[in-house]
Amino acid sequence: MPAQELFLGRQPILDRDQNLVAFELLFRSSQVNGAQFDDDLLASATVINHAFSELGVEHVLGRYLGFINLSAPLILSDVIELLPKDRVVLELLETVEVNDSVTARLKELKAMGFTLALDDYLGEEEKYQEVLAIVDIVKVDVFGLDAKRIREITERLKRWPVRLLAEKVDARDQVELCTSLGYELFQGYYFARPTILTGRRLSHAEAAIMRLLGLVMTDADTPEIEQVFKHNPDLSLNLLRLVNSVAVGSRTRITSLSQALVLLGRSQLQRWLQLLMYAISSSPDANFPSPLLVLAATRGRMMEQLAVIWTGASAEARDRAFLTGILSLVSALLGVPLAEALKALPLPEEVRIALLDRTGNLGEMLRLVEMVEQTDVVSIAGMRARLPFLDAAAVNKAYVDAIEWANRIGETSSG
């Protein structure tokens, strides 16, 4: 299958403290009726080749582990022995028929030092009894299960020394339930869904950043901007960490706020302030970036890349695209309705309607980015039918560039 017909997907996996620790790597084809590959061997082999050879694992995964689906033929092949043992988790697909050959091979891979996981587990103990004694992680598919059934499956799994991962999590109450039952890992984009807190007020730091954004977007005088930073020295420190995490056009490391304001300019300062909103909400563990920071940075950067492909955008148009991607997650960040969060910012009308209605060029770009995140190839194919110049190769290139850029921000900001 031509590489240009494949779309890369990368779904986050978080720990109990909501730290980002891994990604499951997925490929979907626009040529298989918008569904997953019928041939699991082809799908997994493509992930391995594309992620570890063509793209380079350091670009796709950054500092994180990569979970990769394995079909029976791939498990039995020698090719997977070439994968870096310290960077991957090998997932046994639920479609694999468990037999003596598969079981023996899993034992071999375990002895070689690979970490093994059982995918999409729904409680089939009899079928997977031997496998459960070998694997390190069991991914329990909680989608559509009520609390009673989740408890039953979890209790029975305690017979084996395995770590539990809840997958297809789409609500925070599922996270809370599974955490109480001993689950260590969680997979999905539930963390990006806004939990609206009635009467919630912005923290001092959040309010200061919103004020700074407003000042920059209205081209306020530099002394007025500096004054806000002086009253919030922690924001100055976090800004310096961020701007030094990715090249900003200068070989000189930026060490002071005044230097940052001079070297960055208003346009760059605006985008780093946008990212700073997410950086200050990072998890308590300083070794991990906020998953929202990584996702927001990826969205903003991909929006910027698509703007160039889509319209040959000017610098101003690229900035608006970046802004749209970043602010698309601000409701989840602040815990307030999106319309309310945007009131404090003097946004261009094009950006506002893109965020609130998903309309206009920016709105359509944002919808495409969200489709890519979910590897929703049916919707992507529909978008491409209207926008033929956005072929799969261009979309993948924009996505991988955004991933690499966001990974570098996350790594340095967390340090």
Residue, then its C-alpha position, 0 to 999 in steps of 0.5 A: m500500500p502506498a505510504q502516502e495513503l497512510f495516516l499516522g496516529r499517536q494516542p496518549i497514555l497517562d499514569r495515575d498522576q495524569n503525567l504523559v508517559a507513552f503513546e500508542l502508535l497507530f496507522r490507518s488507511s484511507q483506502v480500506n473504507g475508512a477502517q483499520f487495516d484488514d491485514d494486521l501484519l501490514a498495519s503493524a509492519t507499517v508502523i514499525n517501518h515508518a516510525f522507526s526507520e522513515l520518521g525516526v523514533e526520536h521524532v515520533l515518540g520523543r522521550y516517551l514509550g511507544f506501544i505497538n500492535l502485533s499480529a500473530p505473523l509479526i510476533l513469530s517473525d524476527v523483525i520485531e527483535l530489531l526494535p529498541k527494547d527500552r523504547v517499545v511495548l509490544e501489544l498482543l492484538e485481541t485478534v491473535e489466536v493463542n496457541d502453543s507457538v504464540t505462547a512460546r514466542l511471547k516467552e522468548l520475547k519476554a526473556m529478551g527484555f521486551t515489555l509485553a501487553l495484552d490489548d482490548y481485554l474484556g475478561e476472557e480468562e479461559k482464552y488468555q490464561e497462559v498469556l496473562a501469566i507472561v505479559d506485563i500489562v493488561k489493557v482493559d477496554v472500559f468503553g461501554l462497561d458499567a462500574k460493576r463489570i469493570r470491578e468484576i474484571t479487575e478483581r479477577l485480574k488480581r490473580w496475575p502480577v500485571r499492571l492494569l491500563a484502562e483504554k478507551v477512557d472517555a470520562r474522568d469518572q472512569v479514571e477515578l473509578c479505575t484509579s481506586l481499583g488499582y489501575e496505573l495507566f490510562q489511554g485516551y483524550y479524556f484529559a482534553r475534555p473540558t470539565i466545567l466548574t461552576g463559579r471557578r475563578l482564574s488563578h492569579a497566574e492564569a489571570a496574569i497570562m490572560r492580561l499579558l495576552g491581551l496587552v500583546m494582542t493590542d500592541a501595548d507599550t513594552p513597559e506596561i508588559e514588563q510591569v505585569f511580568k515584574h509582579n509575577p516573577d514565576l511567569s518570567l522564569n517559566l517563559l524563559r524555560l519555554v523560549n529556550s526549549v526550541a530555537v527562536g532564531s538566535r544562537t544566544r541563550i535567552t537569560s532575562l525577561s528584557q532580552a526575551l522581549v527584545l529578541l522575540g518580538r511581539s508575534q513570538l512573545q504572543r505564541w509563547l504566552q499562549l503555551l505558557m498557559y499550559a506550562i503553568s498547569s503542568s503536573p506536580d511531578a516536574n519530570f513530566p510535562s502537562p499532556l495538555l501542553v503537549l497536545a496544545a503545542t502539537r495542534g498549534r504547530m500543525m495548524e501553522q504548517l497547514a496554513v502554509i500548505w492551504t493558503g500559502a499563508s502570510a506570517e500574520a495568517r500563520d500566527r492566527a492559525f497557531l493561535t487557533g490551535i492553542l486556544s482550542l483547548v483553553s476550556a479544558l485548561l481553565g475549566v470554564p466554557l469556551a465562550e467565557a474563556l475567550k471573552a478576555l481576549p481581543l481575538p480576530e473574528e476569524v479566530r473566534i468563529a473558528l473556535l466557537d463554530r469550527t467554520g471558515n478556513l481556520g475552523e476547517m483546519l482545526r477540524l482536520v487537526e482533530m480528525v488526525e488526532q483521532t485517526d478518523v480517516v473517514s472524516i479525513a477522506g471527506m475533507r481531502a475530497r474538498l481539498p485535494f491539495l492536502d494529500a496524506a503525505a502533506v498531512n503526515k509531514a505537518y503532523v510529524d513536524a508538530i509532534e517533534w516540535a511539541n516533544r522538545i517543548g515538553e522535555t525542556s519545560s518539564g526540566 
